[in-house]
Amino acid sequence: MCDSCGCNVTDANRHLLEHDGTHTIDVLENLLHENDVQADHNRAHFDEHGVLAINMMSGPGSGKTGLLERTIQALPAGLRIAVIEGDLETENDAERIRRHGVHAVQITTGMACHLDAHMVHDALHDIRLEGLDIVFIENVGNLVCPATFDIGQHYNVLLLSVTEGDDKPSKYPIMFRIADQALITKTDLLPYIDEFDVSRARANIAAIRGDLPVIEVSAKNGDGIDRWVEWLVDAVAEHRRELKAA
């Protein structure tokens, strides 16, 4: 989608296109290459400070910010986080996170339907990584374009809301292929949505990525949050082991 609509050209990477007479395909290849270089730099910066970066992806309205709010409340004492929020406009989501005493930086992308590594790099200038354990990066709500852009994360977490339909994995397989953890969210609404069947959703996910772990969660009533937090704690520990062994 980005290769045809042009949303891969953002304020953060527009300077890469200051040249004369280059074909479109060359421009796109240059953007993706430079993005990957910046992503590697971001990841190295996270690693230097022992911070785990998690890319939160989903369609619009799947409950990413609500899940993060519930996660903040459920995290064990001593686990310190910051959040980077991505939206086309407004600071609404960042303000929600800040109300919980967590540092949050808002990225407004304008017309771009995804974050890129350059945007995340700019946001990191406003985050003190020393002393942090996790930086959550809440990507723009979109089930297509975020899959194309490495932003320097260590893990991709994909949310699928019960309000979206259990066939979304089949319709948007690329997002599920690159995910490290899938969450079926808003499960408190299952009694009211006959069209969503958890077993069908799981089967559709398994048909694409049979090894992709899935957790069913509700930010509203707390179901599954303990398993999600356990996954986060284990991910932080695994990241630290990898850094120590490197």
N, C-alpha and C positions, 0 to 999 in steps of 0.2 A: 504493500500500500504506500509506504513512504517513498518508494522509488518512482511512483507515478504522480503522487499528489504534491510532493515537494516539501512535506512537513519535516523532512530530515534536515532542512536548512533552518537553523535556529539562531537566535541572537548570540548564543554561546559559541557557535562554530562558523558563523557567517564570514569571519575573517579568513577562513581557509579558502574561500572562493574568490579572493581578490587577485584575479589573473585575467589574461586575455584569451578569448577564442578557444576554450577547451570544450570538447564534446560533453554532452550530458552524462554519458556512461563513465567518462573519466572523472567527472565531478563527483558522482555518486561513489565510485570506488575510492576516491581520495577521502571523502567524508567518512566512510566506514573504516578505512585504514587508520586515519587520524583519531577516530573515536576509539578504536581498539588500543592504540598507543596510549591515549589518555586514560582509558580504563585500567590498563596495566599499571600506570602510574598511581591511580587512585588506590588500587588494591595494595600496591607496595606501601603506600602511605598508611593505610589501615593496618597492614601487617607490622609496620615499624612500631606502631603503638599498641599492638596486641589486640586490636579491635575487630570484631566480627561484623561484616556488613551483610545485611539481608535485604534483598530486593522483593518488595511486596507488590504483586501484580494481580489484576482482576479486571472484570468489566466494571462499568460505572455502577455504584450503588450496592456493591457486594458486601460492604461493611468493613473495609480495611481500617478506617479511622476508629470505628467503634471497637474493633478487635484490639487495636493498639491501646485504646483507653483501658479496656478490661485487662489487657496484658500488663500494663503499668501497675495496676492494683494487685495483680497476682504474682508478680515476679518476687523471688526470694530476696530478703534483705541483703544489701551489698552488691547486687547486680545493677550496674549503672548503665543507662542508655541515653541516646539522643535520637532525634527523628528528623529526617528530611522529607518534606511533603511536596508532592508535585501535583499541580492543577493548572488548568488553562488560565484561570483568574481567581482572585480573592485569597485571603489568608485564613479563611474559615477553619480549615482542618488544623493548621498550625496553632491557631488560637485554642482549639479544643485540647490539643496535647499540652500546651503551656499551662492550662488550668490545673493540670495534675502535677505541676512543678518540674516538668521535664523540658529540657531545652529543645526547641523545634525551629527549623529554618524552612521557610516557604519558598519554593521555586514556582514562579508563574511562567508558563511556557508560551503564552500568547496563543498561537494557532497550532503549535506542535502537540501531537497526541501521544507523546512519550517523553521520558527523560533521556538525555544522552550523557556521556561521560564528562563532557565539558561543563554541563550544567551542574553536575554533582561536584566536580572539582571546585567550581566557584562557590558552591554552598559550603564546602569544607573550610573555606577561609573564615566562616562564622561559627565553626564548631571547634572547641578545644577537645582533642581526642585523648589527651592524657587523663588517665583515670576512668575512661569509659570501657565497657565490655561489649556493647552492641550498638551499632548505628542501624536503625531501621530506615529504609528508603522506600517511601510509599509512592509508587509510580502512578502516572496518570491512568485513570480508568479506561482501559482499552484492551481487548483480547487479541490484538494483532501486532501492532508496531513495537511495543516494549520488548517483544521476543527477539527483535533484530539487533538491539543495541546493548552491548556490554557496558555496564556503568561502573565496574570495579567491584561488584558484589562477590561474596563467597557462596551464597546460597540464594536460590530463587524459590520463593513461597507463593503459590498460586491459590487464590480464593475463588470458590464457586458457590454462589448463593443459591439457596433453594428457590428463590424468586426468579431465577434466570432460566430454569429448565434443565432437566437431566441429560439433554442431548448436546449441551454446549461443548463437552470434550470432543465429540465427533465433528462438530462444526468448526472448532478452533484448535486442531490438534497440535499445532506448533508450540503453543503456550504450555501444553501438558508435557510435551517431549523435553522441554528445557527445564522443567520444574524439578526441584529437589524434595519438596513437600507440598502436598495439596491439602486444602482445608475446605470442607463443605460447611458453609456458614449459614447463620440465621436458622438453625435447626428448630428453634422454638416455634417457627411458623409452619412446620411440617403438618400439624393437625389441620391446618386451614388451606393447604395447597395440595390438592389431590393429584395435580399434574406432575409433581416431582416425586420420583421414587428413588430412594437412596441406593437400593440394590442396582437399579438401572444405571445410575450415575457412576457407581463404582465399577460396573461392568464396562461402561464406555471408557472410563479412565484406564482400566486394565487392558483394554483392546489396543490402546495407544502406548501405554507405558506400564507393563505388567508389574514392574518393580517399584512404582511410585507409591510411597506411603500416603495414606489418606486418614485424616482426623476429622471427625464431625464435631463442630463447635457451635456454641451460642454465646455471643457477647452479652446478651440480655440476661439469661438465667445462669450462665457460667458452665453449662454442660460442656465437657471436653476441654475446658481451659487448662485443667491440671495436666493433661497429656500434652497439650501444645507447649506449656511452660517447661515441662520435662524435656521435650524435644529441643527447646531453645537452650536449656542448661547443658544438655549433652553436646549440642553443636558448638557452644562456647568452649567446652572442655576439649573437644576433638580439634578445634582450630588451634588451641594453645599447644596441644601435643604435636600437631603438624609443624607449627612454628619452631618448637623446641628441637624437633628432629631435623629440621632443614639445615 
